C-alpha cells in the first residue's frame, strides 16, 4: 500500500471506526462496524484486513483490558492513524498452539520494566505499525502463564523484517518481528501477570467475528456475480441461469450469506451487551462456516463465469487469492472443526472435577447434566418457527448424547478423536444457526417485515441440518472414517 493511500485512509477516519468517540474515534457499535467490514471486503480485502488487524485485534486489547492511562495514551493515537497497531501472537513454531509460545518477558531486577525476547511470524500490519499487542510467557515453569504487552515498534531491540511475498493481499503488510532485550515499561502490561492467554483469546473472538462479517460480504458479492453472469451467458440457446445445477450454486451461496449474517449479528449482539462475554464457540462458528462457505461460493462464482472467469482481467482471481488465507489465520479450518467440541467437553468436565473430588461422584454429575431435559419455553405464532425450535432442541439432545457416549467409550482419549469431535462441532453449528435465524425472524415478525423469503431460507437450512444429523449423529466411526485410517497406514508404512 502506498504511503499516499495510507495517509488518505487516516484522513477519512478509517483507523478509528469502532474506537470510542471519547478517544477521537467514530464510536461505531460492533454491529455497525461489522457492516462496514462486510462492505469493504467486497471492494478490497487487502484494505479490509489492514483495518481488521488494527481495529478488531491490534488495538482491541487496549479497548477491552486497558486502564485509563493506557487508553488515553494509545487509543487517541490509534483512532487518528498516528499509531497503527498489529497483533503479535503467532510464532514460527506455534500457530494454533498459542499456550506454548516461546517469546519471553522477564521482570527486571528493579521491577520497572519487562525484558522481551523472541520472534513472531506472519504479523499483519507489521511494517505499517507503530505499535503492537505482543504476547509472551512470563514464567518458563508455567506454560500459558502469559502477559499481553503494548510494544512500540520504534523501541530499541524491535526489529521488523521485510514484507513477505504472498499469494494474495498484496496491499497488506505481513512480516516477521524479532525482539532482542526490548525494555517494556511495567505500565504497558495489559491486565495482570498471567492474564495474557485470556486477553489473546478474548481478542480473537472479535477477530473471528470480523472474518465472519467479511465472509458475508464475499458471499453476497458471489451471489451478485453469479446472477449477473448466468443471465448473460448463453449455452445451448438459453441463459445458463435456467439450468438447475447453476441455480443450485446461486441459491446455496444466497442461503449461506443469510445464515452467516444471522450468526454473526447474533454473536455481535451478545458482545455489545457484554464485551467480555464467553463467545468462543459462537465466534468460532462464525469464522469456520463463514470462511469455508464463502470460499466455496468464490469457486462457484468462477465456475459460473466459465472460461472468462479464468482471465486475470476479471475479479475472480484476485478475490480467490486474497480470500484464501482466511481459512488459515486466526485458527485453521481444521482447528475450528474440533475446537467448539473440545471447548464444550473441557468446560463441562472441568466444572464437575472442580466441584466433586471423587471420580464416582463426577461421573454421576456428568450423567445428570447430560440427561437433563432442555427447558426451552419458546412459542411462536408461526408453525415453521416452532418446528425450527424443536429441531434445535433435538440437535442439543444429540450433542449431549454424543458427549456422554464419547466420554464413556473413549475416556480421556476423546480429545484425540477428531472425526468424532468434528461431528459434535457441526451439530453445534446447525443448532446455533437455527437459533440465530429464528431470533432474526421473530424480530422481523414483530416489526411486520415480510417473511416469505426468510421462511424459505429457514426451511432450506432446516433440511440441511436434518440431513447432517441423520448421517452424522453417530457414536462410532463411520465406514469412511475407518477407511481413511487404513489407507493412511498403507501410505505411511511404505
ABEGO torsion letter per residue (X at the ends): XBAAAAAAAAAAGAAAAABBAAAGBAGBBAAAAAAAAAAAAAABAAAAAAAAAAAAAAAAAAAAABBAAAAAAAAAAAAAGABBBBBBABBAABBABAAABABBBBBBAAGABBBBBEBBBGBBGAAABABBBBBBBABAABBGBBBBBBBBAABBGBBBBBBBBBABGAABBBBBBBBBGBBBBAAABBEBBGAAAAAAAAAAAAAAAAAAAAAAAAAAAAAAAAAAAAAABBBGGBBAAABAAAAAAAAAAAAAAAAAAAAAAAAAAAAAABAABBAAAAAAAAAAAAAAAAAAAAAAAAAAAEAAAABAABAAAAAAAAAAAAAABGEBAAAAAAAAAAAAAAAAAAAAAAABABAAAAAAAAAAAAABBBBBBBBBABAAAAAAAAAAAAAAAAAAAAAAAAAAAAEAAAAABAAAAAAAAAAAAAAAAAAAAAAAAAAAAAAGBBAAAAAAAAAAAAAAAAAAAAAAABABBBAAAAAAAAAAAAAAAX
